[in-house]
Amino acid sequence: MPLIASQVIGGMFPAAAAEPIPMQSAEPNTPSDTLVSPLPTVEALPPDSEPDTWFDRTHEGLHSFLWRTSMRVDRWFGADVSEDVYAKNTRGSITPVVLWDEFNGFDHKFRFRVSMPLPHLDERYNAFIGTFSRDEFVTEREQASGAIPRQRSGGTVEEDQTLLGIQYREREGGARFEADAGIRIRSPIDPFVKAGYRFEHTTEGHILLTFREIGFWQNSEGFGFTSRVDVERALEIDSLIRWTASATISQESEGVRGYTSLTWYRALPENRGIAAQIFTNGEFDAPVPLEEYGLRVAYRQRIFRDWLVLELRPSVTWPRDRRDQPRKASWGFGIGFEMFFGENGFQARPATL
């Protein structure tokens, strides 16, 4: 039952069943935030059954440009691999987003994420480029927020970093080593490296436990470590609950940064999904240790094509930056359209929580 539930939820919210990495390689890792076994997708219509519009041509052209670029780069180093390998394993998404909050009004963001295979080097390596939150990608103290960035204290949105780099992922389940290295594509260039050890275990009570220890260095953050645990339990065949807790310390932090969340995922009929999350976020030695707590809800639905997803995300948080500042509810709302490429089936990816 937990395995089936994980597969069903994974099709709707791969954050409930996928790595907290920007994109998975062609063969998803076994168990677990990125969960267990390959993620299912809803089958796309045969190519001839979908109209050949400018929209479809743009989608296909973007994917073709990316996988051919990956192939050319790999062949610089002597690769002699079929084009199908690059076309199948180059994956990504682009997402225009509109945000609103009661303090700052409307804002807009644009996110993109691409993962490209490097089969000549090794199937365990892939290159990536995209926009990411440092707390989600470099330090991994938080779950991946997916299409729509999180709205922080007073409605502010943490600035994404455009990162370019390479990843190493072992294929074995249970216990495995992972590593990343890259740079921020902006002046000044901000290089980073990180390495981690992940251990996953399923109990007799059908609970999946994931422990993660990560060491990282980034020029702007210094050296640091993150310890993180995820506990996942299937409630029904189409619903899943996850508890996450992490502790991060670095040269730039004021003591230990703590993060906890409890997230519920549910797959709905007709390529839809919903999720809800309660969370706390803070820094133990800061003037205000508990920076914020709140509730987020995400709704995702396929529209027009299997590779196009509409996402809505209302939220309410109670932030506090200063000791003399009263806590007040901060309402926010986000809407985004996420276009996937490299997959024919519906891929909902992580909920924006």
C-alpha positions in Angstrom: 0.0 0.0 0.0 2.7 2.6 0.9 4.5 1.9 -2.4 1.4 2.3 -4.4 0.4 5.5 -2.6 3.9 6.9 -3.2 3.6 6.2 -6.9 0.2 7.8 -7.1 1.3 10.9 -5.2 4.6 11.0 -7.0 2.7 11.5 -10.3 1.0 14.6 -8.8 3.7 16.0 -6.4 7.1 14.5 -7.2 8.4 16.6 -4.3 6.7 13.9 -2.3 8.6 11.3 -4.3 11.6 12.9 -5.8 15.0 14.4 -5.0 15.2 18.0 -3.8 17.4 18.5 -6.8 16.3 20.5 -9.7 15.7 17.6 -12.0 15.9 13.9 -11.9 18.0 11.8 -14.3 16.3 9.4 -16.6 16.1 6.7 -13.9 14.8 8.1 -10.6 16.5 7.1 -7.4 14.8 4.5 -5.4 13.0 5.3 -2.1 12.1 9.0 -1.3 12.1 14.7 -1.2 12.9 14.3 -3.5 10.6 8.5 -2.5 10.3 5.3 -3.6 10.4 3.6 -7.1 9.9 5.3 -10.4 7.3 8.0 -10.7 4.3 7.3 -12.8 2.9 9.7 -15.3 -0.4 10.0 -17.1 0.1 8.9 -20.7 0.1 11.6 -23.3 -1.9 11.6 -26.4 -0.3 10.2 -29.5 1.6 13.0 -31.3 -0.8 13.0 -34.2 -3.8 13.6 -32.0 -2.6 16.9 -30.7 -2.9 20.0 -32.9 0.4 21.3 -34.4 0.1 24.9 -33.1 2.8 27.5 -32.5 2.5 26.6 -28.9 3.4 22.9 -29.6 6.2 23.9 -31.9 7.7 26.2 -29.3 7.6 23.5 -26.7 9.2 21.0 -29.1 11.8 23.5 -30.3 12.9 24.4 -26.8 13.4 20.7 -25.9 15.2 20.0 -29.1 17.6 23.0 -28.6 18.5 21.8 -25.1 19.1 18.1 -25.8 21.1 18.9 -28.9 23.2 21.4 -26.8 23.8 18.6 -24.3 24.8 16.2 -27.0 27.3 18.7 -28.6 29.0 19.4 -25.3 29.3 15.7 -24.4 30.7 14.9 -27.9 33.5 17.5 -27.4 34.9 14.9 -25.0 34.6 12.0 -27.4 31.1 10.7 -26.7 29.5 8.4 -29.3 26.0 7.9 -27.9 22.7 7.8 -29.7 20.7 11.0 -30.0 17.8 9.2 -28.3 19.7 9.1 -25.1 20.0 12.9 -24.9 16.5 13.5 -26.2 15.0 11.2 -23.6 17.1 12.3 -20.6 17.2 16.1 -21.0 14.4 17.4 -18.8 13.3 20.7 -17.4 10.6 23.3 -17.0 10.0 27.0 -17.3 7.5 28.9 -15.1 6.2 32.5 -15.3 4.7 33.4 -11.9 2.6 36.3 -10.5 2.6 36.9 -6.8 0.5 39.1 -4.5 0.7 39.9 -0.8 -1.0 42.5 1.3 2.2 44.4 2.1 3.9 44.7 -1.3 1.0 44.2 -3.8 1.8 42.4 -7.1 5.2 41.1 -8.2 6.3 38.7 -11.0 9.0 36.1 -11.2 10.4 33.7 -13.8 11.8 30.3 -13.0 13.5 27.8 -15.2 15.3 24.5 -14.5 17.1 22.1 -16.9 18.9 18.8 -16.3 21.1 17.4 -19.1 22.8 14.0 -19.2 26.5 13.4 -19.6 26.6 9.7 -20.6 30.2 9.9 -21.9 31.4 10.9 -18.4 29.1 8.5 -16.5 25.4 7.9 -16.2 25.6 9.0 -12.6 26.6 12.6 -13.7 24.4 15.3 -15.2 24.8 19.0 -15.8 22.2 21.5 -14.6 21.3 25.1 -15.0 18.4 27.0 -13.5 17.0 29.4 -10.8 17.0 28.1 -7.3 16.7 29.2 -3.7 20.0 28.7 -1.8 18.1 27.3 1.3 16.5 24.7 -1.0 19.3 23.7 -3.3 22.7 24.5 -1.7 22.1 23.9 2.0 18.9 21.8 1.5 17.5 22.9 4.8 14.0 23.3 3.2 11.9 21.3 0.9 12.0 22.3 -2.8 9.3 25.0 -3.4 8.7 24.0 -7.0 7.2 26.4 -9.4 6.3 29.4 -7.2 8.8 30.8 -4.8 8.0 31.1 -1.1 6.7 34.4 0.2 8.6 35.3 3.3 8.2 37.8 6.2 6.1 40.8 5.1 5.4 39.2 1.8 9.1 39.4 0.6 10.4 36.8 -1.8 13.9 35.5 -1.4 15.9 36.2 -4.6 16.6 33.1 -6.6 20.1 32.4 -7.8 20.8 31.3 -11.3 23.2 28.4 -10.9 25.2 26.3 -13.4 27.0 23.1 -12.4 27.3 19.4 -12.3 25.7 16.7 -10.1 26.7 13.2 -9.0 24.0 10.8 -8.0 24.6 7.1 -7.0 21.9 4.8 -8.3 21.7 2.4 -5.4 18.9 2.8 -2.9 19.2 2.6 0.9 22.5 4.5 1.6 24.2 6.5 -1.1 26.6 9.4 -1.7 25.6 12.6 -3.5 27.6 15.7 -4.6 27.2 19.0 -6.5 29.4 21.8 -7.7 28.6 24.9 -9.6 28.6 28.7 -9.8 26.1 31.5 -9.6 25.8 33.2 -13.0 26.0 36.8 -11.9 28.7 39.2 -10.9 30.3 38.6 -8.5 30.5 34.9 -9.3 29.6 32.8 -6.3 30.9 29.3 -6.5 29.7 26.4 -4.3 30.3 22.8 -3.6 28.4 20.3 -1.5 28.5 16.6 -0.7 26.0 14.5 1.3 25.2 11.1 2.5 21.6 9.9 2.4 20.2 6.9 4.2 16.7 5.5 3.6 14.8 2.8 5.5 11.3 1.5 5.4 10.0 0.2 8.7 7.6 -2.7 9.2 4.9 -0.1 9.8 5.3 1.1 6.2 7.0 4.3 7.3 9.8 5.6 5.1 12.6 7.3 7.1 15.2 9.4 5.3 18.3 10.8 7.0 20.5 13.3 5.2 23.8 14.8 6.3 25.2 17.6 4.0 28.4 19.5 4.1 28.6 22.6 1.9 30.7 25.7 1.0 29.6 28.8 -0.8 31.7 31.9 -1.2 29.0 34.1 0.2 27.9 31.7 3.0 31.2 30.0 4.0 31.4 26.5 5.3 28.4 24.8 6.8 26.5 21.6 7.6 22.8 20.6 7.4 21.3 17.6 9.2 17.8 16.7 7.9 15.2 14.0 8.6 12.1 13.2 6.6 9.4 10.8 7.8 6.8 9.7 5.3 3.6 7.7 5.7 1.0 6.6 3.2 -2.5 7.3 4.6 -4.5 5.9 1.6 -3.7 4.8 -1.9 -3.9 8.5 -3.0 -2.6 10.4 0.0 0.6 10.8 1.8 1.9 12.8 4.9 5.5 13.9 5.5 7.2 15.4 8.5 10.5 17.3 7.9 13.0 18.7 10.3 16.4 20.2 9.6 19.2 22.1 11.4 21.8 24.1 9.5 24.9 25.9 10.8 27.3 28.0 8.7 30.0 30.7 9.1 27.3 33.3 8.3 24.5 32.0 10.5 23.6 33.2 14.0 23.6 29.9 15.7 21.6 27.0 14.3 18.9 27.6 11.7 15.9 25.4 12.3 13.1 24.4 10.0 10.2 22.0 10.5 7.1 21.2 8.4 4.2 18.8 8.2 2.9 18.3 4.7 -0.1 16.4 3.4 -0.4 15.4 -0.3 -3.4 14.1 -2.1 -3.9 13.1 -5.7 -7.2 14.0 -7.3 -8.9 12.6 -10.4 -8.4 14.2 -13.8 -4.7 15.1 -13.4 -5.1 17.2 -10.3 -3.5 17.4 -6.9 -3.7 19.3 -3.7 -1.3 19.7 -0.8 -1.3 21.6 2.5 1.6 22.4 4.9 2.2 23.9 8.3 5.7 25.0 9.1 8.0 27.0 11.4 11.3 28.7 10.5 13.9 30.4 12.7 17.5 30.8 13.9 18.2 29.9 17.5 20.7 32.7 18.5 19.0 35.5 16.5 17.2 38.4 18.3 13.9 36.7 17.4 14.5 32.9 17.3 11.1 32.0 15.8 11.2 34.1 12.6 7.8 32.9 11.2 5.2 30.1 11.2 2.2 29.6 8.9 0.1 27.6 6.5 0.4 27.1 2.8 -1.9 25.3 0.4 -1.1 24.3 -3.2 -3.4 23.2 -6.0 -2.1 21.9 -9.3 -3.9 20.9 -12.5 -2.9 19.9 -16.0 -4.4 22.3 -18.6 -4.5 22.0 -22.5 -1.5 19.7 -22.7 0.0 17.0 -20.5 3.2 19.1 -20.2 1.4 22.3 -19.0 0.4 22.7 -15.4 -1.5 25.5 -13.6 -0.6 26.1 -10.0 -2.4 28.2 -7.4 -0.9 28.8 -3.9 -2.6 30.8 -1.1 -0.7 31.2 2.1 -0.8 32.9 5.5 2.2 33.4 7.8 2.9 35.1 11.1 6.3 36.7 10.7 8.4 38.6 13.3 11.7 40.3 12.6 12.2 42.4 15.8 11.5 41.8 19.5 9.2 44.9 19.6 7.3 43.9 16.5 3.8 42.3 17.1 3.0 39.2 15.0 0.3 39.9 12.4 -1.1 37.6 9.8 0.5 38.1 6.3 -1.6 36.8 3.5 -0.1 35.9 0.1 -1.2 34.3 -3.2 0.7 33.0 -6.2 -0.3 31.7 -9.6 2.0 30.1 -12.1 2.1 28.1 -15.4 4.7 25.5 -15.5 5.7 24.1 -18.9 7.6 20.8 -18.8 9.8 19.4 -21.5 11.5 16.1 -21.9 8.4 14.2 -20.7 5.3 13.2 -22.6 3.3 12.5 -19.5 1.9 14.8 -16.8 4.6 15.8 -14.4 3.3 17.9 -11.5 6.7 18.1 -9.6 6.9 19.6 -6.2 4.0 21.5 -4.7 5.0 25.1 -4.1 5.1 24.8 -0.3 
